[in-house]
Every structure is written in structure tokens, then in C-alpha cells.
């Protein structure tokens, strides 16, 4: 996985990150999701950043057995995925997936949005859950292209069906680090 920390590092160094506000990361459906981040959160953002980076080094998805079955080469697929660690997204954009102009997948994690989880769940568990969830979206799109095509180009019912499956399955596989057969 390629880890891009340019924006979060600029924030941690006290720089004005509004210079990044026009990047595709901050655009969703022709609207900006950028907001000027709070300046006094560098300590917690640094802690969250370090935890995520440490977790990525040894990443094993929740329900690995499912991944091994559905995505035969998932370990190698991760090499081409970019993880952007940022600040400046409006809630609820703590973790999401986008493609850049070259169709390369990016996972975007807004570390200020992660602050709400501190003290409620371990950052290690949160990292595993959200990495599993967001990467599953990407891999479903790669291995099962009809799902992504239905989301983009299907009629209303097909779009709704594809989005519901994609989002529901990602939540099920990443839910609380539980094995899929133990979730009711």
C-alpha cells in the first residue's frame, strides 16, 4: 500500500492546508467537503496517524477467510492502492474510497474525524475495521465489476441493490472484528 501523508504532515507542521482544498479528495458529487481543520488537535492527530501506519505494516483483514475466497490475489492488489491520511473533511467523512483522474483507487482517512472514536474503541481495532471495510469496496469493484457498473450506470433499482449489497457486505465482513458466522 502506498501511504500519502502530505496533507496530514502539513497540518502537523502548522501549515495552512487550505491550499489542498481543490484536490479531488475534497470533492464529492460536485460539492466540496473541505472545512478548515481545528488547529489545536495536532497531538491526537499525530497519535492516530502513528497507530494507522503501524497497523498497515502487518495488516490482516477481518474475516481473512472470506477475502482469500473472494479475492485470490488480494495481498498483491494492495500494492497499487493509495491510502491518503488527511484532515479537513466535513463529517461524516472519516473513511471513504475515491478514484483519481487516472482511475487509481484511493482510501481517504480523515484523522480529525477519527478523533470521535478515541477512548471508545482501540485505534488498532478501528484501523483494522476501517481498512477491511474500505479495501473490501475496492476489491469488490475490481473482482466483481458488474456491482460497480450497476452502482454507476444501472437503473434506480439496480443502483440501490448494488449500493446496498456493497455497503452491507463491507459492514458485515468488518463488523467488530467478528467472524462472519457469529454475526446475526
N, C-alpha and C positions, 0 to 999 in steps of 0.2 A: 504494500500500500504506500502511496505517495502522500506524505503529510505536509500540508502547506500551512505554516504558522505565521505568514507575513502580517496578516491583519491583527491577530491577537498579540503578536510581538510588538507591533507598532503601538497598540493600546497600552501594553505593559511598560513600554518605554516613554509613555506620556505624550505620544504624538496625537495629532488631530486625525482621526480616522475617517472624517467626512470625505476625504479625498478618494476613498474607496466606494462611496455610496452609489456610484453609477455602474458598478460591476454587476454582472449577471446574477451573482449570489444574492443581491438585494432586490431583484426584480421577480415578481410573480404575477402572471396573468396581466401584464401591462400596468402593474402598480408597484410602487416602491414599498418595501418592508423595512427600509432603513430607519433607524432612530439613533440619535446621538446617545452613546452609552454613558452611564454614570461613571464619573472619574475616580471615585473612591473605592473601587472594588478590585483593585489590582491584586491584592493578597489572595483573595478567594479564587479569582480567575487563574492566577498562577498555579495554585494548588490543583484546580480542576484540570488544567492543561497537562500538568505533570502526570496526574493519575491516568488520563486518557492515553497519553503517549506510552506510559509503562504497560498499560493493558494491551495495546495494539501489538506490542512486540511478541506476546505469547497468545494472541487471540485464538480462541476456540469458540465457535458459535454455540449458543444454546441449541439443544436438540441436534447435535452434530450428526447423528444417525440419519436424520431427515435430509440434512444438507448433502451427506455422502450419497444418498439415494437419488436425490433430485438434480444435483449439480456435480457431475462426475469430476470436473477439474476445478472446483471452487477455489482451492488454495492458489493455483496459478492465476485464476481470474482476478484475485485481489491485487495482484501486482500492478494492474493498469487502472486502479480506482484511486481517485484523489480524495483525501479527507482534508477539508478546509476547516481549520479551527479559527473561529471569528468571534467578534462581538458586534453589536449594532443591529440585530434583527428584532423586529417587534414580536411580542408574544403572540401566538404560542409556538413560534418557530425555533424550538430548541434543537431539533434534528430533522433534516429533510434531504431529499435527493433531487438533483438537477443535472441536466446535461449542458455542457458549454457549447459554444458555437461550432466546435469541431466534433460534437456528439460524444465527447468523453464524459463519463459519469463522475459526478462529484457528490460526496456526502458533506453536508454542511452542518457543523455543530456550533451553535452559539453558546459560548461558555457563560455569559451573563444570564442567559435563560436557564442554564443548568443550576444556577445558584439556589433556586427554589427547592431543589432536591437535597441539598447539603443538610446532613443531620437526620434526614428521613429515610434514606437508603444509602448503602455504601457506594462510593463513586466507582469502585471496581465492578459491582453488580450492575449499576446503571450503565456503565460503559459497555459491558457485555450485552446487556439487553438492547440498548440502542444501536450498537454496531450490528448485532444479529438482525434486528428489525430492518434497519435501513439497507444493509447489504442484501437481505433477502429480496427487497423490492428490486434492486439492480439485477440480481441473478435471475429472478423470475422473468424480468424483461429480456434478458439475454437468451435464456434457455427456452422460454415459452413465449415467443414473440407475438402470438395471437392475443395474449392477455393485454400486452401493451398496445397493440394495434386497436383492440376493442376500446381501450380507455381513450385513445386519441380520436379514432375515426368511426367508432360504432354508433348506432342509433342510441337514443336515450336509454333504453332498457339494457342494451349490451354494454354501454359505458358504465351504467350503475352496477351491473353484475360484475364486470371486470374490476372496478374500483373496490367494491365490497369484498370480493374474493382476495384481491391483492392485499388490502389493508387488514382484513380479518385474519388471513393466514399469517401475515407478518406478526401480528399481535399474538396469535396462538403459539407460534414457534418460539417467540422471545419472552413469553409471559413469565415473569418472576423466576426465571431460570428453572422452570419446572419441566419435567419430561412430558411430552405431549400426551401420553396415555394417562397421565394423572390429573389432567385438567378437565373439569366437567363443563 
